[in-house]
Amino acid sequence: MFGSLFSRDVALLASAFLVLVVLMYADDYLPAASTVGVLNPETPVRRDELPRTASKPIDADVFIPVELRIPPQLMTRVSGEFTNMPLNDFVKWMRDEQHVDVLLDEDGLAEEGLSIDEPITERIARMPLHGLLDNICDKLELEWYHENGIVKITTEIKADETLRIVSYNLADFIDRGYQPYDLITSITATLGRWEVDGDGVGSINRFKEKLFVRQSLKVQHEIFKLLSELRFPHERTFVNDRRQHVVLREILRRPVHVIFQGEPLHQAIASLSHQTGAAIQIEGWCCDQSESPFNTPVRLKVGPQPFSQILDTILTPQNLSWVLKDDEIRVMTLEDADDQMVVAVYDVGDKCRNEREADILKRTLKGQMGHAWVDNRWITPAVTFPKPEVMVVLQTEFIHDKILELLRHERMSNSYGNGPRIETVPRLRPLPSYPKDEQQPVANATGMFSLSDGTPEEFVIRRRLP
């Protein structure tokens, strides 16, 4: 009797011990996808914790390198209005009211001809402090960065000379079919300046599944945002886009009525700004310049037309154009507008399944866009493929819209993409064109790609299966 009881007690103790062991090591045996909801941003992400496929994007905060995380004190939301407040007084407000240590580089500002009393005008509502710093520095053409618990405000030149080393985990990119070498090519061709260019300052190297980058903090943030878009590409996504630019694109698509009876161009632009509610700034114009194109009389009477087309109609004859910059519509010369380039990521998985098709698409885009790809600017435009199904482009927003229109024209279905359909901004500005004596690639309506020397290549159009 006692022997049977003893045996039963031993069996119960053994069972309890086994249950305890299973509970202790259960996390190591759970499927990787089950850990998506419990990843801790404060702990490094191991490759076996990342799902190979996911039904929805993982929180981007999980992937933020420690060096790029915004300090908690700069996440505080504030509301208020600054009217012609001197920059030095704003720094004091940050110290006294927000309890943030701020260091203003007075010597660096003086070297660039800037004063610590530069006026600041800003109206904010529940904006985080780091967003307020972004807006103010953008308008004054300054930069800020956080180091050793101190926010430092300096010039763009000084900030570019302050380099940091940041490591990026490529494990999940390799799982998604990206090649590290092609990722490096996309980064160096579209963001920052690099030592491989001969005059650059940054460097980038791969070690196993890590990417080590030495660059300015501004470029490091742009690299992180590019990698974030590459994880889950859509029809087209601008890298480092601003929320207000999305609002301005919607305003530019709205129809407006105009009647101009000879008023100067700058007054016509001010009238459009008042009518639409869009902030418009004219770069490099002074009211005392009598021969300025902005003093040219404008005569125009049109019914409801997209706001963007009205702008093009009155600006193009004067060799002027407009771009979205720093939450405003900036009016400038065509030459200056062509240097205002942005990076966008395109999902072209329905068109390109291999490197050959990606190369054909690249040549087709360059052939259709004429001199928009000529390498004679301050910033060199670029088209890269970190993998055949994803395209990264550095170009003006005007050319980006033309690329999107061309891709849609070639698609065999109106229903496409992993997200909502993007509406492009209507433009009347003509595309750059090649001189007649230059050899140029062309793409005809039958889907065949050829060079002017007669070398044909088939352009395969594939439809994404549902």
N, C-alpha and C positions, 0 to 999 in steps of 0.2 A: 504493500500500500504506500509506504513512505517512498519506495523507489519510484513508483509511477508519478507521485506528486513532484518529486525532485526532477524527474525527466521533463515533466510539463513546465516547471519553472524555468529550467534551462532553455527549453524551446522558446518560451515567451521572451526571455532575455535576449536570445539570439535574434529573434524577429525584430525586437525593438532596436537593437544595435544596427541591423541591416537598414531599417527605415531611416534611422539617424544618418547613416552614411549616404543613402540616396539623397536625402534632403540637403546635405552639405555640398554635394557635387552636382546637384540638379542643373545649375546654371550652365555647366560646361556641356551638358547633353541636350539642351534645348535647341531647336532650329534657330538659325541666325535671324530669320525674319521676325521672330517673336521678340527680339530685343530692340526693335526700332523705337518703340514707345518709351523705353526706359533708359536710353543712352544718356549718360551724364556729360554735359558740355565741359565739365571741369576735369574729366578723365580722358586720357588718350584713347582714340578709337582704334581698336584692333581690326585687322582685316576680317577675322572670323566673326566679328560682330556686325558686319555690314551685309545686308541682303543683296543677293545678285539681281533680284528683280523686286520692285515695290509697286503697289497699286497707286500710291500717291507719293509726292516728293517728301524726303526727309527734311526736318527742320534744318535750315542752313546754319544755324548757330552751332550745330554739332561739329561742323567742319572748320569753324573759324580758328585760325592759329592763335595761340596765346598772345603773340606779339601784336596782333591786330585787334584785339578785343577792346572795346571802349570802356574806360574807367567808369565805375558806378556813379561818381559825382557828376559826370557829364551826361548821364541819362535823365537827370531831373528836368521836368517839363516846366516851362515858364511862359507867361503871357505879359504883354505890355507893348509899349511903343517908344522908340528912340527917334528923336528929331534933331538932326544936326549935332548929335552928341560927339565930342572929340574922342578919338580912339583911346587916348590915355584915360579918359573918364570911364570908358566902357571897361577897360582893364581893371580899374578900381572897383567898379560895380561888381565884376566877377569875383574879386577878392573879398569885398566887404559883405555883399548881399548873398552871394552863392557859395562862399567859402571854398573857392577854387584857387589854388596857387597858379598865377599867370605871370610869365616873364615876357616882356616886350623887348624885341631886339632893336633898340633905338639906333645903334650904330649901323646895322644892316639897312634899316629904313632910310637913314640919312645918305647912305651910299647910292640908293636908288632915287634920291630926290624926294622922298616921302617924309611927312612930318608925323609926330606922335599925336598931333591935333587934327588929323584927317577926319572930316565929318562923317558920321554914321547915321543913316536914316533907315529904320527897320520897324515893321509892325508884325508882331507875332502873336499866336494864340496856341497855347499848350504845345510849344515846340521844345524838343530836347535841346539842352545847351550845346551839344556837339553839332546839331543842325544849325543853330544860331551862329556858331563859330564858322561853319562852312559858308553860310550866306554872306557874312561880313567880310571874310577873307577873300571870297570870290570877287566881290565888288571892288575891293581895294587891291586886287591882284597880289594878295599875300597868301601865306600858307601857315598852318598850325600843326603841331604834333605833340604827343604826350610822351614824356620821358622822365623816369625816376620821380613820379608823382607830381610833375610840374608841366603845365601847358605852356608851350613856347610858341610865340607868334613872330614870324620872320618873313623875309622876302621869298619869292619863288626860287630865286637863284640859290640862296642859302639853304633852303629846304632840300633842293635837289642834290646839294653837296653832302647832306646828312644821310648816309646810307645805313640800312639795317639788313641783317640776315634773317630771313624767314624760311621755314621749311614747310612744304606742302605734301600731304599724303596722297600718292597716286594709286593706291591699291584699288579703290573703287573705280577709278578711270580705266585701269587695265581690265577689270572685270566687265566694263561696259564696251570694250573693244577699241579703246583709244591706244595709240602707240606713244610712248614717252617722247621719242624724238619729234613726232609730228606735233605734240602738245607744245614742246619747247619752241618749235618753229612758229606756231600760231601766236605765242606770247611775244617773242622777240620781234616779229614782223608788224605787230599791231599796237604794242604798248611800250612806252619808254624808249630810252636810248641805251645801247649795250656796247660792250667792249668789242664785239665782233664787227660793229659798224666802223670802227677806227676812231670815232670821236665820242663814244659813249662812256658811261660811267658804271653801268650795272653789269653783273655777271650772273649766269645761271648754269647749274650743274645738277646731274642726276646721280644719286647713289642708291642702288637697289630700287625700292619703291618710294623713295623720298626725292623731292625736288628742292634744292637749296638755291635761294634767290637772294642776291645782294642788290638792293635798289632803294630808292627813296620811299618814304612811307606812303606817299600819294600813289606811286606806281604799284606798290605792294597791295594796296586796297583795290586797285583796278584789276590786278591779277586775280585776286580772290573772287571778285565779282564775275570775271570772265569764266573762271573755273566753275562757279556756281551755275551760270547759265548753260555751260556745256554738260552739266550733269543731267539736266532735263530740258533739252532744246525745244522750242516752239517754232511756229512758222517764221517769225522774226522777232528778236528781242534785242533792244539796244542795251549795251553794257554801260553801266554807270549813268543810266538815264535818270532824270529828275522828275518828281511828281508834277511839278508845275508845267513841264514841257508836254506831258500828256494832256493837260487841260488846254494848253495853247494850241495843240494840234486839232483838238475838237473845235476851238473857236475859229481856226483857220479854214475849217471845212464848212462853216456856216455861211449861208447866203446873205449878202448885204446889198443895199441900194446906195449908189453914189451919184452926186451931181457936182462936178467941179467946173467952175467957170473962170479959170485963169488964175486961181490962187497959187502961191508958191508951193513947190513940192513939199517942203517941210510942214506947211500948214495943212496940206492934204493928208499927210501922214498923221499929224496930230488929230485931225478930224476922225480918221479911221480908228485911231486908238480910243477916242472918246466914245465912238459909236459902238465898238465891239467890246470895250472893257479890257482889251489886251494891252499890256505894257510894251511900248515900242521905244527903243532908243536909237538915235542916229549917232554912229561912231565918226569921230574926227570932223565934226561940222561946227562951224562958228557962224553966228548970224551976221558978222561983219564981212564975211567973204562974199562979195557981190557976184563973183564969177563961179560960185559953187553950184553944182548941179541941183542942190536942194533949193535954190532960189528960182529954178526954172518953172514957168507957169504951167499948170496942169488943166487941161480941158477934157472932161470925160463925163458921159452920162450913160449909165447902164442900169438894167434891171437887176433882179436878184442873181448874183454870181458868187461863187465861193470867195471868201475874204482873201485867200491865198492868191487866187487868180487876179483879183483887183490889185494887190500889191505888185505882182509881177508885171501887170500892164503899165503901171506908172513908173516902175523902177527900171525895167530892162532897157528902155530907150536911152537912159542916162548911164548905162553900164554899171548899174547898181543891182544889188540883190539883198536877200535877208536870210538869216539863220536863227535858230533857237540857241540862246546862250544865257546862262545865269538867270533863268526864270523870266527871260524877256525875249522879245523879237528884236534882234539887232539888224539894223540897216547898214550896209557897208558896200564897198566896191566888189565887183565880180571877182577880182583877183584875190581879195581878202576872204571872200566867202568860200572860195575853192580851197582855202587852207584850213577851214574849220571842219575837221574830219572827226567822225565818231566811229566806234566799233559796234558791230551788230553780229549776232549769231543766227544762222538760218538752219532749219531742219529740212534737208533735201534728200531724205531717205527714200522718197518715192521716185527720185530721178537718178540717184547714184548708188550703185551697189558695190562698186569696186574702184580702184585708183584710176583706171582708164576712163571710166565715165566721169569721174570727178575732174580729171584733167580736161576733158572735152567741154564740160560745163564751164570751167574756168576760162578757157579760150573763147567760148561763145560770149560770155559776159564782157570780156575785154574787147571783143570785136564789135559788139553792139553799142558800147559806151564811148567809143572814139577816144579822144584825147583826155578823157577823165582819168586814164590810167598812165599818162605820161610821167616818167620819173624826172621831173624838173622842178619840184616844189620843195618847200621847207619840210613838209611832211610827205612821205612817199606812200601812196595808196597801196593796198595789198589785198590779195585773196588767198586764203589758206584753208586746208582741210585737215583738221586734227584726226579725222577718220572720214572715209568717203561719204558717210551719211550726214555729216555736219560741216557747214561752211562758216568760216569767220572772215568778215570783210571790214577793212578800214577804208572809209570813203565819206564824202559829204552826205548829209541826210537827203539831199535832192537826188543823188545817184542811188542811195539806198532804196528810195521809193521806186525808181526806175527798175532796179534789180527785182524788187518784189513784184512789180507789174509784169516783167518778163517771165518770171517763174510761174506766175499764175496763168499767163497766156499759154504756156507750154503744158500746163497740167490738163489732164483729161477729165477731171472731176471738179465741180465747184465746192465739194465738201472735202476739207483737208485740215490737217493739223491737230495738235494736241491741246489747242486752246481756242479762244474765240477768234474769229476772222478780224484781221487788222485792216482798218481803212487808211489808205494813203492820202496825203495832202495834195489836192490838185495843183499842178504847176503849169505855167505857160512858158517858162524859160526853156529855150532850145538846148538840146544836148550838144556837147562839144563834138567836133567832127575831124576826121583825118584829112590832111592835104591830099590832093588827087595823086601826087607822085609817090605816096607812101603805100607800101604793101599793108593790107589790112585783112584780118579774118572777118568773115561774114557768116550769118546763119540765115538760111532761107526758110520759107514757111513749111516746107515738106519735112523739116526735121533733120536735114543733112547739113553737116558742118564742113566747110571747105576753106582753103586758103586761096589767095588770088593767083597762086601759081598752079591751081587746078588739082591740088592734092585733096581727095575726098575722104571724109571719115563719117561714119554713120553716128548720129546722135540718138541713142536709145532712150526712149521715154517709157518709164515703167510706172504702173499705177499701184499704189499701196493697197494691199488686200485688207478687207475689213476684219 
